[in-house]
Every structure is written in C-alpha cells, then in structure tokens.
Amino acid sequence: MARRNGTDAALVMAAGVLLLGGCGQPRVASLQDAFAVIKTKEFVDLTHSFGPGIPHWSGFPDEQRETLYSY
C-alpha cells in the first residue's frame, strides 16, 4: 500500500491515541482494532509547494533556486 510522506507517523500516533484513549488510561484494544478505525477515516494532505515570492516571515530572505542536476 503506497502512503504519502508522514502518513506512517500519523497512523502510529493515531493508534497510540486510540489505544490510550487520549488521556493516558490504557484500554483493551489491539493495533488491529486501531487500524480498523483509522482506515475508515479520510486523510487530507496539507502540504504545499514552496517557490520564490510566496509569503514568508520577514526574518528569512526570499527563496532562491539553483538546479544542481536534471535527468
């Protein structure tokens, strides 16, 4: 199954929250139970591309790009 960057970490965190009930109190559940709940959810990719001229904190200079190689 192909996953986007960061999705594996999100699944592990979500499984931990489900298994601990969100407040640190262990409850009877398995990773299989957690996965069954997680796989029913919709994941939204909130990443975006960067480029020169995008809004940024004024403490950083504007982005400059240099092509190192292409194939």
Stockholm file with secondary structure:
# STOCKHOLM 1.0

chainA/1-71         MARRNGTDAALVMAAGVLLLGGCGQPRVASLQDAFAVIKTKEFVDLTHSFGPGIPHWSGFPDEQRETLYSY
#=GR chainA/1-71 SS CCCCTTHHHHHHHHHHHHHHTTTTCCCSCCHHHHHHHHTTSCCCCCCCCCCTTCCCCTTSCCCCCCCCCCC
#=GC SS_cons        CCCCTTHHHHHHHHHHHHHHTTTTCCCSCCHHHHHHHHTTSCCCCCCCCCCTTCCCCTTSCCCCCCCCCCC
//
